[in-house]
């Protein structure tokens, strides 16, 4: 959530930056300023009314002690009138504050100056490319056919149990999943991230804090009786561990990692681009989250990008890194780098990770602050990244490592799997 003070001071700059997203934010930012002025004037009126009421109350006590009951009675009547007036003003203040909050909830984060303008993924910029695309033998298969051939993932059984988008992993497929999770967590903890096991359901305050609500409400599974939401990523519970906290600057940065299943109610579509593991309603992911000092978050984002690169190098998967344009940028992010692995059998790039800096956008919602060396309380910066999402990494391994003899296992995963070939 944007800060009102920043909007008042930098309105024109924000309008220009949000235009990268294809948004004309002129009216909504002006509405924010007007509503905030109303809120502040109403607050001042309430403060004045309450102060006057308190003054009269003290005077009433003094008059009663002096025996001037008539004067005290007159002031008591005025005090009653002021209290009634304060109730009305308090309701007006609540209304103005709620309106301001709702307006702020509709405004996405300000794109970083590095973000290119553009409407959709066709305007994203490739900033890095690494790895050779393997040449597969004739008759090579996409991963959903490999999964059936080697009996390692059963998509039909998932449909029977739950519905489309909920696969069942079996045998070496399940073990490969477990190996990837352990490998990703080990890489992250070796890099200084502390591992957490967190709840898979969160309350409304948590979903609001990281920006899933109200922007992505339709994409979340909602347990209505308990008013809890199934998490779309470990980012939500991990970041919310620090909601409302005041952190000492000496404790920054805070580095967290965790594995969770993820649940997303994405709109259904058809075709090869969503077949198999390409798009799921439930999938596994290992996440990294950082709480940073504002002066260091840009370097931290670069470090996270290098960390994901290192993992993909060890897996020996051909990949590229994209800097997302304004139109493809997530609601809460100011700058995002997407990683895509090349699926040789599908002849297309598959997104496997997003690494983002949110700067103060989430922290303002979370009221996550740190006490700086100057003694002032300031909003922290939050960052997160997939390290990594499993489905498309697994798809890339199955397709790129297939041979006439079976599917080879990347060398780095063999100690975790206990086998080097699926056959």
C-alpha positions as CSV (number, residue, x, y, z in Angstrom):
1,X,0.0,0.0,0.0
2,X,1.3,3.4,-0.9
3,X,2.0,6.0,1.7
4,X,-0.3,9.0,1.7
5,X,2.5,11.4,2.5
6,X,4.4,10.1,-0.6
7,X,1.3,10.6,-2.8
8,X,0.9,14.2,-1.6
9,X,4.6,15.0,-2.2
10,X,5.1,13.1,-5.4
11,X,1.7,12.8,-7.1
12,X,2.9,13.8,-10.6
13,X,5.9,11.5,-10.4
14,X,3.7,8.6,-9.4
15,X,1.2,9.3,-12.2
16,X,4.0,9.0,-14.7
17,X,5.4,5.8,-13.2
18,X,2.0,4.1,-13.0
19,X,1.5,4.9,-16.7
20,X,4.1,2.1,-17.3
21,X,1.4,-0.2,-16.0
22,X,-1.0,1.2,-18.5
23,X,-2.9,3.0,-15.7
24,X,-4.0,6.6,-15.6
25,X,-3.9,7.1,-11.8
26,X,-4.6,10.9,-11.9
27,X,-8.2,10.7,-10.5
28,X,-7.6,8.1,-7.9
29,X,-4.5,9.9,-6.5
30,X,-6.4,13.2,-6.4
31,X,-9.2,11.4,-4.6
32,X,-6.7,10.0,-2.1
33,X,-5.4,13.5,-1.3
34,X,-8.9,15.0,-1.0
35,X,-10.1,12.2,1.3
36,X,-7.0,12.4,3.4
37,X,-7.6,16.2,3.8
38,X,-11.1,15.4,4.9
39,X,-9.9,12.8,7.3
40,X,-7.3,15.1,8.8
41,X,-9.8,18.0,9.2
42,X,-12.3,15.7,10.8
43,X,-9.7,14.4,13.2
44,X,-8.8,17.9,14.1
45,X,-12.4,18.7,14.7
46,X,-12.8,15.6,16.9
47,X,-9.7,16.5,18.9
48,X,-10.9,20.0,19.5
49,X,-14.4,18.8,20.6
50,X,-12.9,16.2,23.0
51,X,-10.4,18.8,24.4
52,X,-13.2,21.2,25.0
53,X,-15.3,18.5,26.7
54,X,-12.4,17.6,29.0
55,X,-11.9,21.2,29.9
56,X,-15.5,21.6,30.8
57,X,-15.4,18.5,32.9
58,X,-12.5,19.8,35.0
59,X,-14.3,23.2,35.4
60,X,-17.5,21.4,36.6
61,X,-15.5,19.7,39.4
62,X,-14.1,23.0,40.5
63,X,-17.5,24.8,40.4
64,X,-19.1,22.0,42.5
65,X,-16.4,22.4,45.1
66,X,-17.1,26.1,45.2
67,X,-20.8,25.4,45.6
68,X,-21.7,27.1,42.3
69,X,-24.1,24.3,41.3
70,X,-26.1,26.4,38.8
71,X,-23.0,27.2,36.7
72,X,-21.8,23.6,37.0
73,X,-25.2,22.4,35.8
74,X,-25.0,24.7,32.7
75,X,-21.6,23.4,31.8
76,X,-22.7,19.8,32.4
77,X,-25.4,20.4,29.7
78,X,-22.8,21.7,27.3
79,X,-20.6,18.7,28.1
80,X,-23.4,16.3,27.2
81,X,-24.0,18.2,23.9
82,X,-20.2,18.1,23.1
83,X,-20.1,14.3,23.7
84,X,-23.1,13.8,21.4
85,X,-21.3,16.0,18.8
86,X,-18.1,14.0,19.2
87,X,-20.0,10.7,18.5
88,X,-21.2,12.2,15.1
89,X,-17.7,13.5,14.3
90,X,-16.1,10.2,15.3
91,X,-18.4,8.3,12.9
92,X,-17.5,10.8,10.1
93,X,-13.8,10.2,10.9
94,X,-14.3,6.4,10.6
95,X,-16.1,6.8,7.3
96,X,-13.4,9.0,5.9
97,X,-10.6,6.7,7.1
98,X,-12.3,3.6,5.6
99,X,-12.8,5.4,2.3
100,X,-9.2,6.4,2.3
101,X,-8.1,2.8,3.0
102,X,-10.3,1.4,0.2
103,X,-8.9,3.9,-2.3
104,X,-5.3,3.0,-1.3
105,X,-6.1,-0.7,-1.7
106,X,-7.0,-0.1,-5.4
107,X,-3.6,1.4,-6.3
108,X,-0.8,-0.9,-7.3
109,X,2.9,-0.4,-6.4
110,X,4.9,2.2,-8.2
111,X,7.2,0.5,-10.8
112,X,10.9,0.9,-10.4
113,X,12.7,3.1,-12.9
114,X,14.2,-0.1,-14.4
115,X,10.8,-1.4,-15.3
116,X,10.1,-1.1,-19.0
117,X,6.7,0.3,-20.1
118,X,4.5,-2.3,-21.8
119,X,1.1,-3.9,-21.8
120,X,1.8,-7.6,-21.5
121,X,4.5,-10.3,-21.5
122,X,5.5,-9.5,-25.0
123,X,7.1,-6.3,-23.7
124,X,9.2,-8.1,-21.0
125,X,13.0,-7.7,-21.4
126,X,15.3,-10.6,-21.5
127,X,18.3,-9.7,-19.3
128,X,20.1,-13.0,-19.1
129,X,20.3,-16.4,-20.9
130,X,22.3,-19.4,-19.9
131,X,22.6,-23.1,-20.8
132,X,22.5,-25.1,-24.0
133,X,19.2,-26.4,-25.2
134,X,19.6,-30.2,-25.6
135,X,18.9,-32.0,-28.8
136,X,16.5,-34.8,-28.1
137,X,16.1,-38.0,-29.9
138,X,13.4,-38.5,-32.4
139,X,10.1,-39.4,-30.8
140,X,10.8,-37.5,-27.6
141,X,7.7,-36.8,-25.5
142,X,6.2,-34.0,-23.4
143,X,6.3,-34.5,-19.7
144,X,2.6,-35.6,-19.3
145,X,3.2,-38.5,-21.7
146,X,6.5,-39.3,-20.0
147,X,4.7,-39.3,-16.6
148,X,2.2,-41.9,-17.9
149,X,4.9,-44.0,-19.7
150,X,7.0,-44.3,-16.6
151,X,4.0,-44.3,-14.1
152,X,5.4,-41.5,-12.0
153,X,2.5,-38.9,-12.1
154,X,-1.2,-39.8,-12.4
155,X,-3.3,-36.8,-13.5
156,X,-6.5,-38.8,-13.9
157,X,-6.3,-40.1,-10.4
158,X,-6.1,-36.5,-9.1
159,X,-9.2,-35.7,-11.1
160,X,-11.0,-38.6,-9.4
161,X,-10.0,-37.6,-5.9
162,X,-10.4,-33.8,-6.3
163,X,-10.5,-32.4,-9.8
164,X,-8.3,-31.1,-12.6
165,X,-5.1,-29.5,-11.5
166,X,-4.4,-31.8,-8.5
167,X,-2.0,-34.5,-9.7
168,X,-0.9,-37.6,-7.8
169,X,2.9,-38.3,-7.7
170,X,3.9,-41.9,-7.4
171,X,7.0,-44.0,-6.8
172,X,10.1,-42.3,-8.3
173,X,8.0,-39.3,-9.2
174,X,7.1,-38.7,-5.6
175,X,10.7,-39.3,-4.5
176,X,12.0,-36.9,-7.1
177,X,9.5,-34.3,-5.8
178,X,10.8,-34.8,-2.2
179,X,14.4,-34.7,-3.5
180,X,13.8,-31.3,-5.2
181,X,12.2,-29.9,-2.0
182,X,15.2,-31.0,0.2
183,X,17.7,-29.8,-2.3
184,X,16.1,-26.3,-2.6
185,X,15.9,-26.0,1.2
186,X,19.5,-27.0,1.6
187,X,20.7,-24.5,-1.0
188,X,18.7,-21.8,0.8
189,X,19.9,-22.6,4.3
190,X,23.5,-22.8,3.1
191,X,23.0,-19.3,1.7
192,X,22.0,-18.0,5.2
193,X,18.2,-18.4,5.1
194,X,16.5,-19.8,8.2
195,X,14.0,-22.5,7.5
196,X,10.5,-22.3,8.8
197,X,7.5,-24.6,8.7
198,X,4.4,-22.4,8.6
199,X,0.6,-22.8,8.5
200,X,-1.0,-23.5,5.1
201,X,-4.1,-21.4,6.0
202,X,-4.0,-17.7,6.9
203,X,-6.5,-15.2,8.3
204,X,-7.8,-12.2,6.4
205,X,-5.3,-9.8,8.1
206,X,-2.4,-11.9,6.7
207,X,-3.9,-12.0,3.2
208,X,-4.4,-8.2,3.4
209,X,-0.9,-7.7,4.7
210,X,0.9,-9.2,1.8
211,X,-1.6,-7.9,-0.8
212,X,-3.5,-11.0,-1.8
213,X,-6.6,-9.3,-0.6
214,X,-8.5,-7.6,-2.0
215,X,-6.6,-7.7,-5.3
216,X,-6.5,-11.6,-5.7
217,X,-9.5,-12.7,-3.7
218,X,-11.0,-14.6,-6.7
219,X,-7.7,-16.7,-7.0
220,X,-7.7,-17.9,-3.4
221,X,-9.5,-20.9,-1.9
222,X,-11.6,-19.6,1.0
223,X,-12.7,-21.8,4.0
224,X,-15.8,-19.7,4.6
225,X,-16.9,-21.2,7.9
226,X,-13.6,-20.4,9.6
227,X,-12.9,-17.4,7.4
228,X,-9.4,-18.7,6.5
229,X,-7.6,-18.7,3.2
230,X,-5.4,-21.5,1.7
231,X,-2.1,-19.9,0.9
232,X,-1.1,-19.2,-2.7
233,X,2.6,-19.2,-1.6
234,X,4.7,-19.4,1.5
235,X,5.4,-15.7,1.1
236,X,2.1,-15.0,2.8
237,X,2.6,-16.8,6.2
238,X,6.3,-16.1,6.3
239,X,6.1,-12.4,5.7
240,X,3.2,-12.1,8.1
241,X,5.3,-13.5,10.9
242,X,6.7,-10.0,11.1
243,X,3.3,-8.1,10.8
244,X,3.2,-5.3,13.3
245,X,6.8,-5.8,14.4
246,X,9.4,-3.1,15.2
247,X,12.8,-4.6,14.2
248,X,16.1,-3.2,15.3
249,X,18.2,-2.2,12.3
250,X,21.1,-4.4,13.7
251,X,18.9,-7.5,13.1
252,X,18.5,-6.7,9.4
253,X,18.5,-8.4,7.0
254,X,16.1,-11.1,8.1
255,X,16.3,-14.1,5.7
256,X,13.6,-16.8,5.7
257,X,12.9,-19.9,3.6
258,X,10.1,-22.5,3.7
259,X,8.4,-25.2,1.8
260,X,4.7,-25.4,1.5
261,X,2.0,-26.6,-0.9
262,X,0.4,-23.7,-2.7
263,X,-3.2,-23.4,-3.7
264,X,-4.5,-21.2,-6.6
265,X,-8.0,-21.0,-8.1
266,X,-6.8,-19.9,-11.5
267,X,-9.3,-19.6,-14.4
268,X,-9.5,-22.8,-16.4
269,X,-8.3,-22.9,-20.1
270,X,-7.4,-25.5,-22.6
271,X,-4.5,-26.4,-24.8
272,X,-0.9,-27.8,-24.4
273,X,0.2,-24.6,-22.6
274,X,-1.8,-25.7,-19.5
275,X,-1.5,-29.5,-19.9
276,X,0.2,-31.7,-17.3
277,X,2.3,-29.7,-14.8
278,X,2.1,-26.5,-16.7
279,X,-0.7,-25.1,-14.6
280,X,-2.0,-26.6,-11.4
281,X,-4.4,-25.7,-8.6
282,X,-2.2,-27.3,-6.0
283,X,1.6,-27.5,-6.3
284,X,4.8,-27.5,-4.2
285,X,7.1,-24.6,-3.8
286,X,10.1,-23.5,-1.8
287,X,10.2,-19.8,-1.1
288,X,12.8,-17.2,0.1
289,X,11.7,-14.0,1.9
290,X,13.9,-11.1,3.0
291,X,13.2,-8.2,5.3
292,X,15.7,-5.5,4.4
293,X,17.0,-2.0,5.2
294,X,15.7,0.3,2.4
295,X,19.3,1.2,1.4
296,X,20.2,-2.4,0.8
297,X,17.1,-3.9,-0.8
298,X,18.2,-3.3,-4.4
299,X,21.4,-5.2,-3.9
300,X,19.5,-7.9,-2.0
301,X,17.2,-8.4,-5.1
302,X,20.3,-8.8,-7.3
303,X,21.7,-11.3,-4.8
304,X,18.4,-13.3,-4.9
305,X,18.6,-13.4,-8.7
306,X,22.1,-14.8,-8.5
307,X,21.1,-17.4,-5.9
308,X,18.3,-18.8,-8.2
309,X,20.8,-18.7,-11.2
310,X,23.2,-20.9,-9.1
311,X,20.5,-23.5,-8.5
312,X,19.6,-23.7,-12.1
313,X,23.2,-24.0,-13.1
314,X,23.6,-27.0,-10.8
315,X,20.4,-28.6,-12.3
316,X,21.9,-27.9,-15.7
317,X,18.7,-26.6,-17.1
318,X,18.7,-24.0,-19.9
319,X,17.0,-20.9,-18.6
320,X,16.6,-17.2,-19.2
321,X,15.8,-14.2,-16.9
322,X,13.2,-11.6,-17.8
323,X,12.7,-8.1,-16.3
324,X,8.9,-7.7,-16.3
325,X,7.3,-4.7,-18.0
326,X,4.8,-2.5,-16.2
327,X,1.7,-4.3,-17.7
328,X,3.0,-7.8,-16.5
329,X,4.2,-6.6,-13.1
330,X,2.4,-8.0,-10.1
331,X,0.1,-5.6,-8.1
332,X,2.4,-5.4,-5.1
333,X,5.8,-5.5,-6.8
334,X,8.0,-2.6,-7.8
335,X,10.5,-4.7,-9.7
336,X,10.3,-8.4,-10.7
337,X,12.6,-10.8,-12.5
338,X,11.0,-13.9,-13.9
339,X,13.0,-17.1,-14.5
340,X,12.0,-19.4,-17.4
341,X,13.3,-22.8,-18.2
342,X,13.2,-24.1,-21.7
343,X,11.1,-27.2,-22.3
344,X,12.6,-28.9,-25.3
345,X,9.8,-31.4,-25.8
346,X,7.2,-28.6,-25.8
347,X,9.5,-26.1,-27.6
348,X,8.6,-23.3,-25.3
349,X,9.7,-21.4,-22.2
350,X,8.1,-22.2,-18.8
351,X,8.1,-19.7,-15.9
352,X,9.6,-21.3,-12.9
353,X,10.4,-18.4,-10.5
354,X,9.6,-14.8,-9.8
355,X,11.9,-12.8,-7.7
356,X,10.5,-9.4,-6.5
357,X,11.2,-6.3,-4.5
358,X,8.1,-4.8,-2.9
359,X,10.0,-1.9,-1.2
360,X,7.6,-0.4,1.5
361,X,4.4,-1.5,-0.2
362,X,3.8,-4.7,1.9
363,X,5.5,-3.2,4.9
364,X,3.0,-0.3,5.0
365,X,0.1,-2.8,5.1
366,X,1.9,-5.0,7.6
367,X,3.0,-2.0,9.8
368,X,6.5,-3.7,9.6
369,X,9.0,-1.1,10.8
370,X,12.6,-1.0,12.0
371,X,14.3,1.4,14.4
372,X,17.1,3.0,12.3
373,X,20.5,4.1,13.7
374,X,19.1,7.7,13.9
375,X,16.5,6.4,16.4
376,X,13.5,6.9,14.0
377,X,11.0,4.2,13.1
378,X,10.9,3.5,9.4
379,X,9.1,1.1,7.1
380,X,11.3,-1.9,6.1
381,X,11.5,-3.3,2.6
382,X,10.2,-6.8,1.8
383,X,11.4,-9.1,-1.0
384,X,10.5,-12.7,-2.0
385,X,11.3,-15.2,-4.6
386,X,10.5,-18.8,-5.7
387,X,13.5,-20.9,-5.0
388,X,11.9,-22.8,-6.6
389,X,8.4,-23.8,-7.8
390,X,8.5,-27.5,-8.4
391,X,6.0,-28.3,-11.2
392,X,7.7,-26.7,-14.2
393,X,11.2,-27.5,-12.8
394,X,10.1,-31.1,-12.7
395,X,8.6,-30.8,-16.2
396,X,11.8,-29.4,-17.5
397,X,13.9,-32.2,-15.9
398,X,11.6,-34.9,-17.3
399,X,11.6,-33.5,-20.8
400,X,15.2,-32.3,-21.1
401,X,16.8,-35.3,-19.4
402,X,14.8,-38.0,-21.4
403,X,16.8,-40.5,-23.3
404,X,15.9,-43.8,-25.1
405,X,16.9,-45.6,-21.9
406,X,14.9,-43.5,-19.5
407,X,14.9,-40.2,-17.7
408,X,18.3,-39.3,-16.3
409,X,18.4,-37.5,-12.9
410,X,20.5,-34.3,-12.6
411,X,23.8,-35.2,-10.9
412,X,23.2,-32.8,-8.0
413,X,19.9,-34.6,-7.2
414,X,21.2,-38.2,-7.2
415,X,22.2,-38.1,-3.5
416,X,18.7,-36.9,-2.6
417,X,16.9,-39.4,-4.8
418,X,19.0,-42.5,-4.3
419,X,18.7,-43.4,-8.0
420,X,20.1,-41.9,-11.2
421,X,17.5,-43.1,-13.8
422,X,13.8,-43.4,-14.2
423,X,13.1,-46.4,-16.4
